[in-house]
Amino acid sequence: MRSLAGRVVIVTGASSGIGAVTASRLAAHGAIVILAARRSEQLTQVRDAIVAAGGNAIAVTADVTEDAGRAAIVDAALRVNGTIDILINNAGYGQRGAIEAVPIDRIRENFEANVFAPLALTQRVLPILRAQGHGRIINVNSVAGRIARPYSSIYDATKHAMEALSDGLREELAPFGIDVVAIQPGFIKTEFGAVASSRAMSSDVYAANQKVYDDADASRRKYVGQPEDIAAIILEAATDPRPRTRYAAPMHARVALLLRRILSDRLFYRFILGSRPPSRSGT
């Protein structure tokens, strides 16, 4: 196990959920955690809890979709001891709705937050990691990066993009001693679902079909995991001397990914989504 003592770790989206629990777990193992998020009050509470438990954390209120915010995060990390050891790209949100019903500006916003922001932060950190000759980038992607679902395909497309970027970047950075790891959470009990629902776009044309898929989706949420499940695999990815390229959790996520590999498209979607709504041919 690679020690995290004194290691400087950036965690975006650290004000709640997976980010907050992960930061606390890493700090408990000796990391100096740079907490980044937009919500100042919640971020301060996370920092204070870590410090009260004997950990070391610095809160940076910043929007990762803005260059000034990304600069503030990196500057805060470098002020610790001039190094950055691990970047955990965790910030992001879900956009639900039929593709036809979601305005293109909302789609761009989702890609900005989930793809371009972590990509730009990674670009800002990479010269530092290369100069050091070591480092690790951990992208909190999703099972959705391998499994696209109707009425969630915009969000899923952002995670597909992050899977591709993680794979390409891994090979580009290997000669410089930098590891790239993709984390693939399944359903996790956080604010994520409520935020995605609040941003969902509806359309009467798709309402009946969407309800069928939403009901199937809701039935699977009985298998929901906890943020601690993901924090545990991120800790493993951060401390393993030779990390795997991907870590998935909880169990339902691993099962879904296995089925996606071994079943045909038609069989997989019939299984994972339930009965398809009746065709409305001729309309």
C-alpha positions in Angstrom: 0.0 0.0 0.0 1.3 3.4 -1.0 1.3 5.8 1.9 -0.7 9.0 1.6 1.1 10.8 4.5 1.8 14.3 3.4 0.5 13.8 -0.1 -1.4 16.7 -1.6 -4.7 15.6 -3.1 -7.2 17.8 -4.9 -10.9 16.7 -4.6 -13.4 18.6 -6.7 -17.1 18.4 -5.8 -16.1 18.0 -2.2 -18.9 19.8 -0.4 -21.1 16.7 -0.2 -21.7 13.1 -1.2 -18.8 11.1 -2.7 -16.4 14.0 -2.7 -16.9 14.9 0.9 -16.7 11.3 2.1 -13.7 10.6 -0.1 -11.8 13.7 1.2 -12.5 12.6 4.8 -11.2 9.1 4.1 -8.0 10.3 2.4 -7.3 12.8 5.1 -7.7 10.0 7.7 -4.9 8.2 5.9 -2.6 11.3 6.1 -3.3 13.1 2.9 -3.4 16.9 2.8 -6.7 17.4 1.0 -7.6 20.4 -1.1 -11.4 20.6 -1.0 -13.0 22.4 -4.0 -16.6 23.2 -4.6 -18.9 26.1 -5.2 -20.9 25.9 -1.9 -18.8 27.7 0.6 -20.8 26.9 3.7 -21.0 23.2 3.1 -17.4 23.1 2.0 -16.3 24.8 5.3 -18.3 22.2 7.3 -16.5 19.4 5.5 -13.1 21.0 6.2 -13.9 21.6 9.8 -15.1 18.0 10.3 -11.8 16.7 8.8 -9.7 19.0 11.0 -11.7 18.1 14.1 -10.9 14.4 13.4 -7.2 15.2 13.2 -6.9 15.5 9.4 -5.4 18.3 7.2 -7.7 20.0 4.8 -7.9 23.3 2.9 -11.2 24.6 1.5 -11.2 26.5 -1.8 -14.6 27.9 -2.9 -14.3 27.7 -6.7 -16.3 26.9 -9.8 -14.4 24.3 -11.8 -16.2 25.4 -15.0 -14.3 28.8 -14.7 -10.6 29.2 -15.4 -10.2 31.5 -12.4 -11.7 28.8 -10.2 -9.4 26.2 -11.6 -6.4 28.5 -11.1 -7.4 29.1 -7.5 -7.6 25.3 -6.8 -4.2 24.6 -8.2 -2.6 27.6 -6.5 -4.0 26.6 -3.2 -2.5 23.1 -3.6 0.9 24.3 -4.7 1.1 26.6 -1.6 1.2 23.6 0.6 4.6 22.3 -0.4 5.0 23.0 -4.1 3.6 19.7 -5.3 0.4 18.0 -6.3 0.3 14.2 -6.0 -3.3 13.3 -6.9 -6.1 15.0 -8.7 -9.6 13.6 -8.2 -12.0 14.9 -10.8 -15.3 14.3 -9.0 -17.5 17.4 -9.6 -20.4 17.0 -12.0 -24.2 16.6 -12.4 -26.9 14.7 -14.3 -29.1 16.0 -17.1 -32.3 13.9 -17.7 -34.8 14.2 -20.5 -35.4 13.1 -24.1 -32.7 14.4 -26.4 -35.4 16.2 -28.5 -36.7 17.9 -25.4 -33.5 19.3 -23.9 -32.3 22.6 -25.3 -28.9 22.5 -26.8 -27.7 25.1 -24.3 -28.5 22.8 -21.4 -26.7 20.0 -23.2 -23.6 22.3 -23.6 -23.8 23.2 -19.9 -23.7 19.5 -18.9 -20.7 18.8 -21.1 -19.0 22.0 -19.8 -19.4 20.8 -16.2 -18.8 17.0 -16.7 -16.2 17.0 -19.5 -14.5 20.3 -20.3 -14.1 21.5 -16.7 -12.2 18.3 -15.5 -10.3 18.2 -18.8 -9.2 21.9 -18.3 -8.2 21.3 -14.7 -6.3 18.2 -15.8 -4.4 20.3 -18.4 -3.5 22.8 -15.7 -2.2 20.1 -13.4 -0.3 18.0 -15.9 2.8 20.2 -16.3 3.3 20.0 -12.6 3.0 16.2 -12.5 5.3 15.8 -15.4 8.0 18.0 -13.9 7.7 15.9 -10.7 7.9 12.7 -12.6 5.0 11.2 -10.7 1.3 11.7 -10.0 -2.1 10.2 -10.3 -5.4 11.4 -11.9 -8.5 9.7 -10.7 -11.7 10.5 -12.7 -14.9 9.7 -11.0 -16.9 8.7 -14.1 -19.9 6.3 -13.8 -21.3 3.0 -14.9 -23.1 5.4 -17.3 -19.8 5.8 -19.1 -20.3 2.2 -20.4 -24.1 1.9 -20.4 -26.2 4.6 -22.2 -29.8 4.8 -21.1 -32.8 6.5 -22.7 -33.7 9.8 -21.1 -30.3 9.9 -19.5 -28.2 9.8 -22.7 -27.0 13.3 -22.4 -25.4 12.8 -19.0 -24.3 9.3 -20.1 -22.6 10.8 -23.2 -20.5 13.0 -20.9 -19.4 10.0 -19.0 -18.6 8.1 -22.2 -16.4 11.0 -23.1 -14.6 10.9 -19.8 -14.0 7.1 -20.2 -12.4 7.8 -23.6 -10.3 10.6 -22.2 -9.2 8.5 -19.3 -8.1 5.7 -21.6 -6.2 8.0 -24.0 -4.6 10.1 -21.3 -3.4 6.9 -19.5 -1.3 5.9 -22.4 0.0 9.4 -23.1 1.1 9.9 -19.5 2.5 6.4 -18.7 6.1 7.4 -19.9 6.1 10.2 -17.3 5.2 8.1 -14.3 1.6 9.4 -14.1 -1.3 7.0 -13.6 -4.9 7.6 -14.8 -7.7 5.7 -13.1 -11.4 5.7 -13.9 -13.9 5.1 -11.1 -17.4 3.8 -12.1 -20.0 4.2 -9.4 -23.5 2.7 -9.9 -26.5 4.1 -8.0 -25.3 5.9 -4.9 -27.3 7.6 -2.2 -26.3 11.2 -2.7 -27.8 14.5 -3.8 -27.1 13.5 -7.4 -30.5 12.0 -8.1 -32.4 14.9 -6.7 -30.3 17.4 -8.7 -30.8 15.4 -11.9 -34.5 15.2 -11.4 -34.8 18.9 -10.7 -33.1 19.6 -14.0 -35.1 17.0 -16.0 -36.8 18.3 -19.2 -40.2 16.8 -20.0 -42.2 16.5 -23.2 -45.7 15.2 -23.7 -44.6 13.4 -26.8 -42.3 11.2 -24.7 -44.1 11.2 -21.4 -45.6 7.7 -21.6 -42.4 6.0 -22.8 -40.3 7.9 -20.2 -42.5 6.7 -17.4 -41.9 3.1 -18.3 -38.1 3.6 -18.2 -38.3 5.8 -15.1 -40.3 3.1 -13.3 -37.7 0.4 -14.3 -34.9 2.8 -13.1 -36.7 3.3 -9.8 -37.1 -0.4 -9.2 -33.3 -0.9 -9.5 -32.6 1.8 -6.9 -33.3 -0.6 -4.1 -29.7 -1.7 -4.7 -28.4 1.8 -4.1 -25.0 2.0 -2.5 -23.5 4.6 -0.1 -20.8 7.2 -0.8 -18.5 5.2 1.5 -18.6 2.4 -1.1 -17.0 4.7 -3.7 -14.7 6.4 -1.2 -13.3 2.9 -0.4 -12.4 2.2 -4.1 -11.0 5.7 -4.6 -8.7 5.1 -1.6 -7.7 1.8 -3.1 -7.0 3.5 -6.4 -5.0 6.3 -4.7 -2.8 3.9 -2.6 -2.3 0.9 -4.9 1.3 1.0 -6.2 0.0 -0.4 -9.5 -3.6 0.7 -9.7 -6.1 -1.0 -12.0 -7.4 1.1 -14.9 -11.0 1.0 -13.6 -12.7 0.4 -10.3 -16.5 -0.2 -10.1 -18.8 -0.3 -7.1 -21.1 -1.3 -5.5 -21.9 -4.9 -6.6 -24.8 -4.0 -8.9 -22.5 -1.8 -10.9 -20.0 -4.6 -11.5 -22.9 -6.9 -12.5 -24.3 -4.4 -14.9 -20.9 -3.9 -16.5 -20.4 -7.6 -16.9 -23.8 -8.1 -18.5 -23.0 -5.2 -20.9 -19.9 -7.1 -22.1 -21.5 -10.5 -22.5 -25.0 -9.8 -23.8 -26.0 -8.5 -27.2 -27.4 -5.0 -27.4 -31.0 -6.2 -27.7 -30.8 -8.6 -24.8 -29.0 -6.2 -22.6 -31.4 -3.4 -23.0 -34.4 -5.7 -22.6 -32.9 -7.0 -19.3 -31.7 -3.7 -17.9 -34.6 -1.5 -19.0 -37.5 -3.8 -18.7 -40.3 -4.0 -21.2 -40.2 -1.6 -24.1 -43.3 0.6 -24.5 -45.6 -0.4 -27.3 -44.7 1.0 -30.7 -46.7 4.0 -32.0 -46.1 3.3 -35.6 -48.0 5.5 -38.0 -47.9 8.6 -35.7 
